[in-house]
Amino acid sequence: MSEAIQKYITMRNDLLAQKIIKGLQSRNMSGYYAETKEEALAQALDLIDEGSSVTMGGCMSAIEIGLVDAVKEGPYTFIDRDAMDPREALLAGYDADVFLASANAMTEDGIIVNIDGNANRVSYIAQGPKKVLFIVGMNKVCNDVDAAMKRARNVAAPINAQRFGLNTPCSKTGACANCKSVDTICCQFLITRFSRHADRIHVILVNENLGF
């Protein structure tokens, strides 16, 4: 991408991010904007207190900005679900200080949309960890909830089904078939439109294409 094109994309994203942040604030959530992955990493670490216990779902965006490595190497307790009994990891996550997450899509007025198969990710977002920290690339932003749901089902879900090697129609066609396959990862849909708990949900918008 040429510098000139990137310049105009950044100008647009700067303005749109401010609209999203105002929307998040109206929903009792906190929003931030980072123009680079490095700025996003610094902002995320500023929101995680030293000594915090930290867990995560399948958050590729947090990996892409270097946050997961920074947490593993820093003064935090990382709950590594890959190194634990699945049930123990699940329960430990509910008691974590911080949950690292991303969004399958979000709206311009601050509504967050996620789809899940096993429900650990959406359940952590809804309740449990003391703080939920979203890392969201501006490529995830949609006009409204209908568009966000379509993105989640027709972009994020097929790619994740392919990534996990699942035998679903979308993994073969690239588009949602509204299936009832035993492999479906579209089991639970979570629309986060408001947080009753102030200072719990934080969203870092990043001027990058992150995740799926």
Secondary structure as GFF3:
##gff-version 3
##sequence-region A 1 212
A	DSSP	alpha_helix	3	26	.	.	.	ID=ss1
A	DSSP	beta_strand	30	34	.	.	.	ID=ss2
A	DSSP	alpha_helix	37	46	.	.	.	ID=ss3
A	DSSP	beta_strand	53	56	.	.	.	ID=ss4
A	DSSP	alpha_helix	60	64	.	.	.	ID=ss5
A	DSSP	alpha_helix	67	73	.	.	.	ID=ss6
A	DSSP	beta_strand	77	78	.	.	.	ID=ss7
A	DSSP	three_ten_helix	81	83	.	.	.	ID=ss8
A	DSSP	alpha_helix	86	94	.	.	.	ID=ss9
A	DSSP	beta_strand	98	101	.	.	.	ID=ss10
A	DSSP	beta_strand	105	107	.	.	.	ID=ss11
A	DSSP	beta_strand	112	116	.	.	.	ID=ss12
A	DSSP	alpha_helix	120	126	.	.	.	ID=ss13
A	DSSP	beta_strand	131	137	.	.	.	ID=ss14
A	DSSP	three_ten_helix	138	140	.	.	.	ID=ss15
A	DSSP	beta_strand	141	142	.	.	.	ID=ss16
A	DSSP	alpha_helix	145	151	.	.	.	ID=ss17
A	DSSP	pi_helix	152	156	.	.	.	ID=ss18
A	DSSP	alpha_helix	157	163	.	.	.	ID=ss19
A	DSSP	alpha_helix	169	173	.	.	.	ID=ss20
A	DSSP	beta_strand	188	192	.	.	.	ID=ss21
A	DSSP	beta_strand	201	206	.	.	.	ID=ss22
###
